[in-house]
Amino acid sequence: MDMKVIFMAMGVSFLLAVILGPLFIPLLRRLKFGQEIRTDGPQSHLKKKGTPTMGGIIIMLALTLSFLRFADKTTEFWVLLVASLGFGLVGFLDDYIKIALKRSLGLTARQKLAGQLLFSIIVCVLLYSMNHSTALLLPGTDVSLELGWFYYALVVIIMFATSNSVNFTDGVDGLLSGTSAIAFGAFTLIAMNVTEHESAVFSAAMIGAVLGFLIFNAHPAKVFMGDTGSLGIGGGLAAVAILTKTELLLIVIGGVFVVEMLSVILQVGSFKLRKKRIFKMSPIHHHFELSGWSEWRVVTTFWFVGLLLAALGLVLHRL
């Protein structure tokens, strides 16, 4: 696989994000697309009210332009594009309704579910058309389980779970930008190892896009990505794992996202069943903030954990 193309895809998307940032951030500010802040959260977050959001547009644009330039237009190409831009579009509509139209709930749960299901089904149709393997590989072994048609139900579950867990992780300046760059870094290496060219180019382009965005999103953030970015990143991450046949390994490499989602599920379940909260606030990164951790400590700790999990995932992949 041509390493030059991989680095070019990463570099170009990074530069595009750096260029697009100063163009879009003032525009978002003029349009008054400002973030609303939860009053029950960390008090330090209240000063972030009004910070421009929907900055995920920067990530999606930089990613798409670089990917279009350096990837081959195969079926895999369309799987990745539909997954990232499709889920990003659902996030964009949710952001737009909440912020531009001033409807606090955005898309209803049913509408968001329908949008995610639509693009998941399109991904399944594309996978079927390319005779994508329906076997599920167990990480660290030579064992595989043939799922047949049930595999496509698993694809939908993976798309839903990944996009929403990534969405939960976006709550502290720079947290998701950094953890997603680490996860896509691991998948770039995996894709190169299994000669999945489009996935490698896509992952590299996503690294560049989120790191370019991180320049404006690091504490104190000048812009937030919103659901536009987080759902788009999550959809793309799921698609890369599916195409590289590392569906279960995604649980390890994306372990930070899994923990974030589980913290929400446990918190809601505990409160409904026991009327007691397990954490001071969920997702779990807010628990650590309310426990006295600074934002930077939370972010760097989660980045470090993400790095360890990515390394573990790479070890399991090579076993």
N, C-alpha and C positions, 0 to 999 in steps of 0.2 A: 504494500500500500504506500502511496506517495505521501511521505511525511510533510513535504513542502505544501501540498494542498491543505493538509490538516492545519498547519500553522498559519497559512494564509487565511483560511476561513475564520480562525480564531482572531487573528490580527485585524482583519477587515471589519468584523462585527464589533470588535472593541472600539476601533476608531469611529465607526458609524454611531455607536452609542454615545461616545464622548462628544461628537459633533452635534448629534440630535438633542442632547440634554439641554444645552443653553438655548436652543430654538424652541423646545416644547415647554420647558418649565415656566418661562414668562407667559407663554400663551395660556397654559393651564391656570396660572394665577389671574390673568386678565379675565378669563372665563369664569373665575371664582369656583373652580373645581377643587374646593378645599376639603380636607379630611375632617370628619366628625369624630370626636373622641369619647370613649365610654367614661361616664362620670364615676363608675364604680371601680375603675382600674387604678393603676399607680398614679398618684397625684402629679408626678413629674411629667406625665404624658399630656396633661391639660394644656401646657404651653405649645403643644404641637397642633392644636386646633387651627384649621385653615391652611395647613401645609398642603401644597398641591398634590393631588393623587391622580390615579389613572396613568401614572408614569410607565406602566407596563407596555404602553404603546411604543415607547422608546425601545424596549427590549424586543418586542415582537417585530418591529420594523428592521432593526439592526440584524436580528437573527434571519429574517426572511430574505433580505437583500443579499446577505453573505451566502446563505444556503442556496439561493437561486443561482448564484454565480459559480459556486464550486462543486455542487452536487450533480450527479447524473440524474436525468429525469426518468427514473425507473418507478415501478409500483411502490417500492420502499420509500422513495422520495415523497410520494403522495400520502402514504400512511403517516409519515412524520409531519408533513405540512397540515394535513387535516386534523391530526391530533392536537398539535400546538395551536394553530390559528383558530380551529373550531372551538376548543375549550376557552381560548383567549377571547373569542367573540362573545361567548356566554358571559364571561367575566366582565367584558366591556359593557354589555347591555345592563348587567347588574349594577356596575359602577355608575353608568350614565343615568339610570333611573333614580338611584339613591342621591347622587350629587347634583346633576344638572336639573333633574325634574323635581328634586327635593322630596322624594318619597322615601322615607327612612328604611323601609323593608327591601327596596330594590325589587328584583324578580321574586316572585313567590317561590316557595320550596318546590312546588309542582312544576313551575315554568323552568326553573334551573335544572331540575331533574330531567325534564323533557329535552332540553337543549343538550345536556351531557349525553343522554341516551342516544339522541339522533347522531351525534358525531362518533360515538362509540360503535354504533351499528355500521356507519360508513367505513370505519376502520376495519370492522369484521368482514365486510363485503370485499374490501381491497385485499385483506389477508387471504380470504378464500380464493380470490381470483389468481393469486400468485402461488397457490398450493403451499402456503406456509404450514410448517409442521404443527400438528395438533398434539404433539407429545410434550409432557411437562418433565423437565430435567431436575433431578434432585442435586442441589449444590454440593460439591466436594465428593461426588460419587459418579459412577458410570450408569446409574439407575435412571430409567425414564418411565413415565407412566403415560400410556396412550389414552387420551381423553375423548377423542372423536369430536362429535358435535358439542359436547360439554365444554370443550376448550373455548369456544366463542362466548359462552356465558362467563367463563373465567376472565376473558379479555375485558368484557364490560365491567366486571367487578374491579379488576386491576385499574382500569381507567378512572372509575369513580373514586376508589379508595385513594389512589395516588394523588389525583388532582385536589381532592378535598383535604387530605393530610398536609399537602404542600401549602394549601390555602391557610390552614390553621397556623402554620409556622410563621407566616408573615404578620408580625405584630411588634417587632422591635427593630430599630434602625439597623439595616445591614444584615440582619439575621438570615433571611431567606436568600438574599443575593449570594452570601458566602457559602451557606450550606448547599445550595443548588449547584454552585460552581464546583464544589468538591465532588458531589455526586456525579455530575456530568464528566468530571475529570476521570473518575473511575470507569465510567461507561465508554469514554473515548478510547481508553486502553483496551477494554474488553472488545469493543467493536473492531478495533484494529487487529486484535488477536484472532478474531473469528472471520476476518476479512469481510465485514459488513460495512462497505464503503460509505453508504449514505448515512448510516447511523453514526459513524465516526466523524464525518463532516458536520452533521447536525449537532452532535454533542460539543464539538470544538467551537462551532459558531455560537452555541448557547453560552459556553463559558465566556467567550469574548463579550457577548451582549450583556450578561449579568455583571461581569466585572467592570465593564464600562459604566453601567448603571450604578454600580456600587460607589463610584466616585461622587455621585450626587445623593446617594442613599445612606452613606455611612453617617454615623452620629456626629453632629446633629443633622438629620436628614433635610435636604432641600426639596425632596420629592418622594412620594410613596408610589409603589407599583400598583396597588389596588388589586382587585380580583382579575383585572385584565392581564396582569403579569403573572400572578400566582397560579391561576387556573391554566394559563398557557404553558407555564413551566411544568406544571404537574402533568398535563396531557402529553407533552413532549417526552418527559421522563418515562412515563408509562410505555409510550410507543417504542422508545429505544430498548427498554428491557424486553418487550415482547419480540421485537425483531432480532435481538441478539440471543434469544432463547434463554434469558436469565430472569425469568418472571419471579421465581422464588428468591433469587439473590437480591432482588430489588428491596426485599424486606430488610436485608442486612445493610446494603449500601445506603438505602434511604431510612436507616434506623431512627434518625432524629425526627423525621416526618411521622414515622409510625408511633413513636412515643408521644409526640404532640397530639396526634389524633386520639390515641388511647386515653390520654389525660382528660380530654373533653368527654369521651364516652363514659369513663369512670366517674367523672364529676357529676354529669347529668344523671347517670344511673343511680349513684349513691344518694343524690338529693331527692330524687323521685321516690326511691324505695325506703330510705332511712331518714330523710329530711336533714341530712348532715353532709357537709362538704369534705372531700378528701384533701383538696388543695385550697390554698387561700384564694386562688383564682385560676381558671384554666383559659387557654392552653397553658401548659406547665411553665413556659418561659415567664409568664406573669407571676406565677407563684414565687419564683426566685427573686423577681423584682420586689415583690411585697415583703419578702424575707430580708430585704436590705441590700441585695446585690445591685451594683450599678448596671446600667444598660450595657456598657462595654464589657463588663465581666460576664454577663449572661451571654452576649454574642460570641466572645472569644472562647468561652467554655464550650458552647454548642458547636462552634466551628471545629474545635479540637476533637470533640466526641465524633463529629461527622467525619473527620479525617481518619480517626482510628477505625471507624466502621467501614469506610471506603477501602482502607488497607486490608481489613479482614475479608471483605468481599472479594478483593483481587486475589488474596491467598486461596480462598475457597474455590474461586474460578479456575485456578491453575492446578488444583489437586487432582 
